[in-house]
Amino acid sequence: VQLQASGGGLAQPGGSLRLSCAASGTIFSINTIGWYRQAPGKQRELVANTNSDGNTNYADSVKGRFSISGDNAKKTVYLQMNSLKPEDTAVYYCHAEDYVESEYWGQGTLVTVSS
């Protein structure tokens, strides 16, 4: 499984960005796919993910502001980020886990929220 992340950039507080994660390879083996982030000096944390049953999971800090969705035809998962805050500034990583719990990471994409 290969994951290609894109869509990061600079946004103002209150603004929006959409991240994309395109999956390739043995994508039929993917059970869970989503996003983690790592801010400077902090540990990497789960932002949101979704599984093969369609269940979604969000960090408390992004609930109501971020939304994860997928396009099966494009083999792409999106993270729509609204009402961005400076504390959302981080490198965002696409992450997938397959049915034997092997993990896959995409390259990070930087999101900066600043006025």
CYANA upper distance limits for C-alpha pairs under 8 A (distance plus 0.5 A):
  1 VAL  CA     23 ALA  CA      7.30
  1 VAL  CA     24 SER  CA      6.22
  1 VAL  CA     25 GLY  CA      5.09
  1 VAL  CA     26 THR  CA      5.85
  1 VAL  CA     27 ILE  CA      6.57
  1 VAL  CA    104 TYR  CA      7.24
  2 GLN  CA     23 ALA  CA      6.16
  2 GLN  CA     24 SER  CA      5.67
  2 GLN  CA     25 GLY  CA      6.52
  2 GLN  CA    104 TYR  CA      7.72
  2 GLN  CA    105 TRP  CA      8.20
  2 GLN  CA    106 GLY  CA      7.48
  3 LEU  CA     21 CYS  CA      6.72
  3 LEU  CA     22 ALA  CA      6.14
  3 LEU  CA     23 ALA  CA      5.17
  3 LEU  CA     24 SER  CA      7.07
  3 LEU  CA     94 CYS  CA      7.26
  3 LEU  CA     95 HIS  CA      8.12
  3 LEU  CA    104 TYR  CA      7.98
  3 LEU  CA    105 TRP  CA      6.98
  3 LEU  CA    106 GLY  CA      5.07
  3 LEU  CA    107 GLN  CA      8.10
  4 GLN  CA     20 SER  CA      8.44
  4 GLN  CA     21 CYS  CA      5.85
  4 GLN  CA     22 ALA  CA      5.56
  4 GLN  CA     23 ALA  CA      7.01
  4 GLN  CA     94 CYS  CA      8.16
  4 GLN  CA    106 GLY  CA      6.00
  4 GLN  CA    107 GLN  CA      7.21
  5 ALA  CA     19 LEU  CA      7.62
  5 ALA  CA     20 SER  CA      6.08
  5 ALA  CA     21 CYS  CA      4.86
  5 ALA  CA     22 ALA  CA      6.98
  5 ALA  CA     93 TYR  CA      7.74
  5 ALA  CA     94 CYS  CA      6.74
  5 ALA  CA    106 GLY  CA      6.60
  5 ALA  CA    107 GLN  CA      6.84
  5 ALA  CA    108 GLY  CA      7.34
  5 ALA  CA    109 THR  CA      7.05
  6 SER  CA     19 LEU  CA      6.25
  6 SER  CA     20 SER  CA      5.73
  6 SER  CA     21 CYS  CA      7.00
  6 SER  CA    109 THR  CA      6.73
  7 GLY  CA     17 LEU  CA      7.72
  7 GLY  CA     18 ARG  CA      6.41
  7 GLY  CA     19 LEU  CA      4.92
  7 GLY  CA     20 SER  CA      6.50
  7 GLY  CA    109 THR  CA      7.67
  8 GLY  CA     17 LEU  CA      7.66
  8 GLY  CA     18 ARG  CA      7.96
  8 GLY  CA     19 LEU  CA      6.71
  8 GLY  CA     92 TYR  CA      8.49
  8 GLY  CA    109 THR  CA      5.76
  8 GLY  CA    110 LEU  CA      5.71
  8 GLY  CA    111 VAL  CA      5.39
  8 GLY  CA    112 THR  CA      8.41
  9 GLY  CA     17 LEU  CA      8.31
  9 GLY  CA    109 THR  CA      8.42
  9 GLY  CA    110 LEU  CA      6.63
  9 GLY  CA    111 VAL  CA      5.50
  9 GLY  CA    112 THR  CA      6.58
 10 LEU  CA    111 VAL  CA      6.61
 10 LEU  CA    112 THR  CA      5.26
 10 LEU  CA    113 VAL  CA      6.36
 10 LEU  CA    114 SER  CA      7.69
 11 ALA  CA     15 GLY  CA      6.28
 11 ALA  CA     16 SER  CA      7.20
 11 ALA  CA     17 LEU  CA      7.61
 11 ALA  CA     84 LEU  CA      8.09
 11 ALA  CA    111 VAL  CA      8.21
 11 ALA  CA    112 THR  CA      6.75
 11 ALA  CA    113 VAL  CA      5.37
 11 ALA  CA    114 SER  CA      6.84
 11 ALA  CA    115 SER  CA      8.26
 12 GLN  CA     84 LEU  CA      7.86
 12 GLN  CA    113 VAL  CA      5.87
 12 GLN  CA    114 SER  CA      5.56
 12 GLN  CA    115 SER  CA      5.56
 13 PRO  CA     83 SER  CA      7.39
 13 PRO  CA     84 LEU  CA      5.78
 13 PRO  CA     85 LYS  CA      5.54
 13 PRO  CA     86 PRO  CA      6.82
 13 PRO  CA    113 VAL  CA      6.35
 13 PRO  CA    114 SER  CA      6.54
 13 PRO  CA    115 SER  CA      6.97
 14 GLY  CA     82 ASN  CA      7.47
 14 GLY  CA     83 SER  CA      4.58
 14 GLY  CA     84 LEU  CA      5.32
 14 GLY  CA     85 LYS  CA      6.89
 15 GLY  CA     82 ASN  CA      6.59
 15 GLY  CA     83 SER  CA      5.93
 15 GLY  CA     84 LEU  CA      5.92
 16 SER  CA     80 GLN  CA      7.96
 16 SER  CA     81 MET  CA      5.89
 16 SER  CA     82 ASN  CA      4.92
 16 SER  CA     83 SER  CA      6.76
 16 SER  CA     84 LEU  CA      6.65
 17 LEU  CA     80 GLN  CA      6.74
 17 LEU  CA     81 MET  CA      5.75
 17 LEU  CA     82 ASN  CA      7.27
 18 ARG  CA     78 TYR  CA      7.20
 18 ARG  CA     79 LEU  CA      6.04
 18 ARG  CA     80 GLN  CA      4.96
 18 ARG  CA     81 MET  CA      6.36
 19 LEU  CA     78 TYR  CA      6.01
 19 LEU  CA     79 LEU  CA      5.49
 19 LEU  CA     80 GLN  CA      6.99
 19 LEU  CA     81 MET  CA      8.41
 20 SER  CA     76 THR  CA      7.08
 20 SER  CA     77 VAL  CA      6.30
 20 SER  CA     78 TYR  CA      5.06
 20 SER  CA     79 LEU  CA      7.01
 21 CYS  CA     76 THR  CA      5.85
 21 CYS  CA     77 VAL  CA      5.60
 21 CYS  CA     78 TYR  CA      6.76
 21 CYS  CA     94 CYS  CA      6.70
 21 CYS  CA    106 GLY  CA      8.46
 22 ALA  CA     74 LYS  CA      8.06
 22 ALA  CA     75 LYS  CA      6.38
 22 ALA  CA     76 THR  CA      4.79
 22 ALA  CA     77 VAL  CA      7.03
 23 ALA  CA     27 ILE  CA      7.17
 23 ALA  CA     75 LYS  CA      6.14
 23 ALA  CA     76 THR  CA      6.54
 24 SER  CA     75 LYS  CA      7.84
 26 THR  CA     30 ILE  CA      8.16
 29 SER  CA     98 ASP  CA      5.73
 29 SER  CA     99 TYR  CA      6.66
 30 ILE  CA     52 SER  CA      8.12
 30 ILE  CA     96 ALA  CA      7.06
 30 ILE  CA     97 GLU  CA      6.33
 30 ILE  CA     98 ASP  CA      4.68
 30 ILE  CA     99 TYR  CA      6.97
 31 ASN  CA     51 ASN  CA      5.96
 31 ASN  CA     52 SER  CA      5.73
 31 ASN  CA     96 ALA  CA      8.00
 31 ASN  CA     97 GLU  CA      6.35
 31 ASN  CA     98 ASP  CA      5.32
 31 ASN  CA     99 TYR  CA      6.05
 32 THR  CA     49 ASN  CA      7.20
 32 THR  CA     50 THR  CA      6.13
 32 THR  CA     51 ASN  CA      4.64
 32 THR  CA     52 SER  CA      6.87
 32 THR  CA     96 ALA  CA      6.03
 32 THR  CA     97 GLU  CA      5.69
 32 THR  CA     98 ASP  CA      7.16
 33 ILE  CA     49 ASN  CA      5.97
 33 ILE  CA     50 THR  CA      6.14
 33 ILE  CA     51 ASN  CA      6.86
 33 ILE  CA     77 VAL  CA      8.24
 33 ILE  CA     94 CYS  CA      7.98
 33 ILE  CA     95 HIS  CA      6.16
 33 ILE  CA     96 ALA  CA      4.69
 33 ILE  CA     97 GLU  CA      6.93
 34 GLY  CA     47 VAL  CA      8.16
 34 GLY  CA     48 ALA  CA      6.07
 34 GLY  CA     49 ASN  CA      4.30
 34 GLY  CA     50 THR  CA      6.62
 34 GLY  CA     68 ILE  CA      8.11
 34 GLY  CA     77 VAL  CA      7.89
 34 GLY  CA     94 CYS  CA      6.27
 34 GLY  CA     95 HIS  CA      5.86
 34 GLY  CA     96 ALA  CA      6.89
 35 TRP  CA     46 LEU  CA      6.83
 35 TRP  CA     47 VAL  CA      5.97
 35 TRP  CA     48 ALA  CA      5.95
 35 TRP  CA     49 ASN  CA      6.65
 35 TRP  CA     79 LEU  CA      8.24
 35 TRP  CA     92 TYR  CA      7.10
 35 TRP  CA     93 TYR  CA      6.02
 35 TRP  CA     94 CYS  CA      5.11
 35 TRP  CA     95 HIS  CA      6.15
 36 TYR  CA     44 ARG  CA      6.98
 36 TYR  CA     45 GLU  CA      5.83
 36 TYR  CA     46 LEU  CA      4.81
 36 TYR  CA     47 VAL  CA      5.52
 36 TYR  CA     48 ALA  CA      7.59
 36 TYR  CA     92 TYR  CA      6.21
 36 TYR  CA     93 TYR  CA      5.63
 36 TYR  CA     94 CYS  CA      6.93
 36 TYR  CA     95 HIS  CA      7.37
 37 ARG  CA     44 ARG  CA      5.93
 37 ARG  CA     45 GLU  CA      5.98
 37 ARG  CA     46 LEU  CA      7.03
 37 ARG  CA     47 VAL  CA      7.02
 37 ARG  CA     90 ALA  CA      6.39
 37 ARG  CA     91 VAL  CA      5.93
 37 ARG  CA     92 TYR  CA      4.71
 37 ARG  CA     93 TYR  CA      6.32
 38 GLN  CA     42 LYS  CA      6.73
 38 GLN  CA     43 GLN  CA      6.43
 38 GLN  CA     44 ARG  CA      4.78
 38 GLN  CA     45 GLU  CA      6.86
 38 GLN  CA     90 ALA  CA      5.74
 38 GLN  CA     91 VAL  CA      5.81
 38 GLN  CA     92 TYR  CA      7.05
 39 ALA  CA     43 GLN  CA      7.77
 39 ALA  CA     44 ARG  CA      7.84
 39 ALA  CA     89 THR  CA      6.91
 39 ALA  CA     90 ALA  CA      4.66
 39 ALA  CA     91 VAL  CA      6.83
 40 PRO  CA     90 ALA  CA      7.46
 46 LEU  CA     58 TYR  CA      8.16
 46 LEU  CA     59 ALA  CA      6.93
 47 VAL  CA     58 TYR  CA      6.29
 47 VAL  CA     59 ALA  CA      5.65
 47 VAL  CA     62 VAL  CA      7.63
 48 ALA  CA     56 THR  CA      7.62
 48 ALA  CA     57 ASN  CA      5.85
 48 ALA  CA     58 TYR  CA      4.82
 48 ALA  CA     59 ALA  CA      6.75
 48 ALA  CA     67 SER  CA      8.37
 48 ALA  CA     68 ILE  CA      7.19
 49 ASN  CA     56 THR  CA      6.13
 49 ASN  CA     57 ASN  CA      5.83
 49 ASN  CA     58 TYR  CA      7.27
 49 ASN  CA     68 ILE  CA      7.43
 50 THR  CA     54 GLY  CA      6.60
 50 THR  CA     55 ASN  CA      5.92
 50 THR  CA     56 THR  CA      4.79
 50 THR  CA     57 ASN  CA      6.83
 50 THR  CA     68 ILE  CA      7.86
 50 THR  CA     69 SER  CA      8.46
 51 ASN  CA     55 ASN  CA      6.04
 51 ASN  CA     56 THR  CA      7.23
 56 THR  CA     68 ILE  CA      8.08
 58 TYR  CA     62 VAL  CA      7.13
 58 TYR  CA     63 LYS  CA      6.46
 59 ALA  CA     63 LYS  CA      6.89
 62 VAL  CA     66 PHE  CA      6.04
 65 ARG  CA     81 MET  CA      6.68
 65 ARG  CA     82 ASN  CA      5.62
 65 ARG  CA     83 SER  CA      6.49
 65 ARG  CA     84 LEU  CA      8.16
 66 PHE  CA     79 LEU  CA      7.24
 66 PHE  CA     80 GLN  CA      5.99
 66 PHE  CA     81 MET  CA      4.98
 66 PHE  CA     82 ASN  CA      6.44
 67 SER  CA     79 LEU  CA      6.18
 67 SER  CA     80 GLN  CA      5.59
 67 SER  CA     81 MET  CA      7.12
 68 ILE  CA     77 VAL  CA      7.66
 68 ILE  CA     78 TYR  CA      6.12
 68 ILE  CA     79 LEU  CA      5.10
 68 ILE  CA     80 GLN  CA      6.83
 69 SER  CA     77 VAL  CA      6.24
 69 SER  CA     78 TYR  CA      5.76
 69 SER  CA     79 LEU  CA      7.14
 70 GLY  CA     75 LYS  CA      8.00
 70 GLY  CA     76 THR  CA      6.27
 70 GLY  CA     77 VAL  CA      4.72
 70 GLY  CA     78 TYR  CA      6.42
 71 ASP  CA     75 LYS  CA      6.33
 71 ASP  CA     76 THR  CA      5.84
 71 ASP  CA     77 VAL  CA      6.80
 72 ASN  CA     76 THR  CA      7.08
 84 LEU  CA     88 ASP  CA      6.98
 84 LEU  CA    113 VAL  CA      7.23
 85 LYS  CA     89 THR  CA      8.09
 85 LYS  CA    113 VAL  CA      6.67
 86 PRO  CA    112 THR  CA      7.90
 86 PRO  CA    113 VAL  CA      5.23
 86 PRO  CA    114 SER  CA      6.38
 87 GLU  CA    113 VAL  CA      8.08
 88 ASP  CA    111 VAL  CA      8.02
 88 ASP  CA    112 THR  CA      7.98
 88 ASP  CA    113 VAL  CA      7.17
 89 THR  CA    110 LEU  CA      8.24
 89 THR  CA    111 VAL  CA      5.87
 89 THR  CA    112 THR  CA      5.11
 89 THR  CA    113 VAL  CA      5.92
 90 ALA  CA    110 LEU  CA      6.52
 90 ALA  CA    111 VAL  CA      6.03
 90 ALA  CA    112 THR  CA      7.16
 91 VAL  CA    108 GLY  CA      6.13
 91 VAL  CA    109 THR  CA      5.89
 91 VAL  CA    110 LEU  CA      4.81
 91 VAL  CA    111 VAL  CA      6.52
 92 TYR  CA    108 GLY  CA      5.78
 92 TYR  CA    109 THR  CA      5.71
 92 TYR  CA    110 LEU  CA      6.62
 92 TYR  CA    111 VAL  CA      7.49
 93 TYR  CA    105 TRP  CA      7.27
 93 TYR  CA    106 GLY  CA      6.42
 93 TYR  CA    107 GLN  CA      6.71
 93 TYR  CA    108 GLY  CA      5.06
 93 TYR  CA    109 THR  CA      7.03
 94 CYS  CA    105 TRP  CA      6.31
 94 CYS  CA    106 GLY  CA      5.55
 94 CYS  CA    107 GLN  CA      7.79
 94 CYS  CA    108 GLY  CA      7.76
 95 HIS  CA    103 GLU  CA      7.65
 95 HIS  CA    104 TYR  CA      6.15
 95 HIS  CA    105 TRP  CA      5.18
 95 HIS  CA    106 GLY  CA      6.87
 96 ALA  CA    103 GLU  CA      6.23
 96 ALA  CA    104 TYR  CA      5.60
 96 ALA  CA    105 TRP  CA      7.10
 97 GLU  CA    101 GLU  CA      6.01
 97 GLU  CA    102 SER  CA      6.01
 97 GLU  CA    103 GLU  CA      5.01
 97 GLU  CA    104 TYR  CA      6.76
 98 ASP  CA    102 SER  CA      6.02
 98 ASP  CA    103 GLU  CA      7.24
